[in-house]
Amino acid sequence: MPSFKLHGRDVNSIFQLMGYKENDISHSTAWVLSKCGAMLEIFIKDVCGVVGFNKENVEICVQEYDKGSGITDIEIRDDKDFFIIVEAKRGWVLPSKGQLLKYANRDSFKKSYAKYKVIVTLSECSKEYAYHNLEIKDANGVPIKHVSWKDVHDFTAAAYSSSSNSEKKLLKELQVYLRGLVTMQNQNSNEVYVVSLGSGKPDDCSLTWIDIVKKKNKYFHPMGGSGWPKEPPNYIAFRYDGKLQSIHHIEGYDVSTNLHNIITEMPDREWEPLFIYNLGPAIKPSKEVKTGKIYPSGRVWCHLDTLLTCDTISDARDLTKKRME
């Protein structure tokens, strides 16, 4: 078969043509749920425990608008056994308390006679992380259930054997798509590159190193050499003032020898080839994570979950090394 590329990148799933924005991901998942009965059954059982429902009565909707309570990503309902609202996020992100309460107060949701009403948060966060970091466990009495994108991937695998040939093709397409989105198979892809930010400024620049991250959502470093990565990591974290400050998914990157073309405050001159990262939203640790036993300018690798659960960065580094042995 001939290869197919989009913007120079291999495309192995039809869902990749939609893109990787939050709406693209939720719409793709909703489509497969609507076309693969076995996966729908697994999903419904996981989030509200209902089994044996009539799939012909189920309605799956995306982007449902309700005045005063916004737009839902996915709604799955039969208005008899269950009414499920799904709020999907990309990355290690959880919805706010305000957003969840708005969904619970939706007119259609409140008036439904469904036996089980559930709000599902869907993101890359593990169940353990979501349990400790969701601001509320229920919204006005409506339980909140968390499902990770890795769980969705596992649902596709569990549904495969009992699905028709056409359904199997869709499940495979979604599996490939999700593998490009979440870190689930290769441990290295779930590693975070932790760097130290100084309080000073680059030469001839009006911004501090911290400003470049916080105000410009950028970070740059040489392409390999002196211990720097030869390929961009999936995640990068920043430490200063003796503790971990933030973790960011790297949404994209440029390679350049002139930083001024991307960060105008930097001097207009030639550099060695640099990776310039576009940083995603900051993932803030829910507790203080001190630096620990790392020399001031040291750069280390840690698994994402260890940074969110350990007391120090050095502990997270050591636990990561132990896992990799």
N, C-alpha and C positions, 0 to 999 in steps of 0.2 A: 504494500500500500504506500502511496506517496505521503510524505510528511506535510503537515499543515502548520504554518507559523502566523502569528499575529504580532505585529511590531517586533519581529525578530525572535519571538519566543514560541516554543513548541506549544501547540494546543492539542490536548489529549482528551478533553471532555467538552461536550457541547455547552455546558454551563460556564466554562471559562470565557466564552464569547460574551456573556453578560457582564463580566467584571467581578471585582471582589469588594465592592462597597457593601455596607450592611444590608441595604434593600436587595441587592443582587443575591446575596447569600440566603436571606430569608425567603425570597421568592423561589429560588431553586429548590430549597428544602420543602417548602409548601407544595410545590408542583409534584415532587416525588411522593410526598405523603398522600396526595390526592390520586395518584396513579398506581400506588403499590399498597394493596390492602394489608399485607403481612407487616410491613413497616409501620403503617398507621396503627395497627393493633398493638404492636410493641410499644410505640410511643405513648398511646393512650393508657395502656396498662402501667407504664412507668410513672406517668405524672399524676394519675388519679385512681389507678387500681381497677378501672372498669374493664370488663371482658365480656365477650359475647354480644356486643352491640350490633345493630343493623347498619352496615356501612353505607347502604343506599340512602339512609336518612342524614348522613353526615355532610355538613357544609364547611368547606375550608376557604377562608377569605383572607386576602392581603390588603393592607392599606385602607382599612375601614375607618372612616372619619366620624367623629361624634363631637358636636359643638361643646366646647368647654373641657373636653378630656382628650383632645388630640387624635392622633392616628395610630392605630395598632399595627404592628408588623404582621402578625398572623392571628386569626381567630379560627378555632376548631370547635364545632358545636353540633349537637343534634337537638338541643333544647329540651331533651327528656332525661338523658343520663349525664351529660356533661356539657360544659361551656368553658373552653380553655382560651385564655389570651396569652400570646407569646410575645415577649419583648426581646428581640435579638440584638446582640452587640458583637462587634468585631474586636478581638484581642481580649486581654485580661481586664475587662470593664464590667461593672455592674450598674444597673439603673438606680436612680435616686429614689428616696422615699416618696418625694412628691410625685414622681412619674407613676409609681406603683399605686399610690392612693388615687390618682386620677383615673386609672384604668378600673379600679374597684368601684368607682362612682359612675361609670358609664351607664347611661340610661338603659341600653339594651341588656347589659350585663346584670344590673340590679333587678330588672323586671323578668329575667329568664326564670323558668320553673325547673331548670336543670338540677338534678340531684347533687351533682358535684361541680363546683365552680373553682377553678384554679387559675392563678397567674403564674406563668413560667418565665423565668429569666434564662436566656440562652446566650452563652458566650464561651470564651476559651477557659474561663476560670474553672478550676476543679470544684467538685461539690464541697470539699472540705474548706476551701478558701471562701466560697460563697456563703457557707454556713456562718463563718466567723465575721464576714465583712458586709453582708447585706444589712442595710440599716433597720429593716423590719422583717419579721418572719411571717407576718400576715398583714393584709391590708383591709381594715374594717371587717375583720373576721374571715376574709378570703385567704386561704393558705397560699404561700408563695413557694414554688418548687423550682430548684435550679437544675438545668441540664447543660452539660458542656458539649462543645462541638465534637469532642472525641466520643462522647456518648452517642451522638447522632451517627457518627461513623460506625460505631459498634452496632447500632440498630440496623444499619444497612447490611452488615455482615450477618447478623442474626436472622434477618428476613430473607436472605438469599435463597436458601434451600427450598423454602415453601412458596416461592414466587414463580410466575410464568416466565417464559423466555423473554418476552418484551419487558416485563418488570425487572428481570435480572439485568438487562442492558441499562435501564435507567439507574438501578442501584449502583452498578459499576461506574457509570458516569458521575454520580454524586460522590462516590468514594474518592475517585481521582481528584475531583474538584476540591473536596474537603482537605485532602492531603496537601494541597497547595496553600491552604488557609491556616491550618492549625499544626502545632507541633505534637505529634502523637507517636511516631515510629522511630525516628532517629533522635537519640538523646542529645546529640550535639546541636540539633536545631532548636532545642529548648534551653540552650545555654545563654547566659547573659554576660556580656563583656563589661566589666565594672572598671571605670576609669576615675581618676581624681581630677577635680577642677580647681585650678588656682584662683585666687582673688584678684590677680593682676590682669593686665591687658596684653594682647599680642602686640608686637612692635608696630607702631604707626597706626594703631586702630583705636577708635573711640569707645569701643565696647569691651567689657571684661569677658573673660572666658565663660563666666556664669551667665552674662547677658546673652551671649551667642546662643546658649542652650535655651534659656527661659524666654527671651524676647524674639529670637529669630527661629526657634525650633530647628536649629542646625547644630551639627558637630562635624569636625573634620580631623583626619589624621593621615599620615603617610600610608601608601599602599605597600604593606609589608616592610620588613627591615626593622631592626631594633625592637623586635618583639611585637610589632603591630600586626593585626590580621591581614592575610593576603586576600581574603574574601570578606565582604560585609557580613556581620552576624545578623541574626534575626532581631536580637534585643541588645540594648546598651543601657547601662545604669551609671549614674553619676554620684560621687561622694565628695563631700567637703564639710568643713566645720566638724570633723570627727565622726560623721555618720552618713548613712545612705540617704540620699535626698529624693531620687526618682528613678523609675525604670521606664524605658520607652521602646515600643516596637519601631523598628526602622521601616518606614513606609516606602522608601525609595532612596536612591542615591545618584550622585553625579561623580564623574571622574574629571578632574580639571587640574591645570597647572596655574590658573589665575583665579584666586578666591574672590577677587573684586567683582567678577562677572556674576557671582551668586550672592555674596554678602558685600554689599556696596561699601560698608564701613571699613572693610579690609583694604590694605594698600594695593594699588594697581601695579603688580609686579609678578614675575614668574617664580613659581615654586616647583619643587619636585612633585610628581603626580600624587594627587590626594584623593581619598574618598571623602565626599561631602554628603552627609546623611540628612535626610528629611525625617524628623522625629515625629512619631505619633503622640497622642495624648499621654501625659504623665501618669504612670501607675505609682501611687503613693503607698509606702508601707503603712500598715495599720498600727504599727508600734515603732518605737525608736530602735533602729538597727545600727549599732555603733560599728566603727571601722574594725576594731580588734587588732590583731597582730599582722598588720600590713604596713610596709614602709611607706613614707608619705606620698611618693609618686607612683607606687606600685599599681599594676593593672592585673586583675585576676578574672577567672571564669567561674561562674556559679550557675547551677540549675535555677530556673526561675522560681520554683516553689520553695527552694531553700532560702532564697533572699527574703521571701515573704513570711517565713516561719522561724528562722534562726535569730538569735540575739545579736550576733555580730556578722560582719561580712566575712571575716576570716573563718568563722565556724561554717558558714555557707560554702566557702571555698573548700574547706577540708572535707565536708560531707559529700560534696560533688566529686572530689577526687576519689573518695572511698567507693562511691557508687560505680565509678568508671573503671576501677581495678578489676 
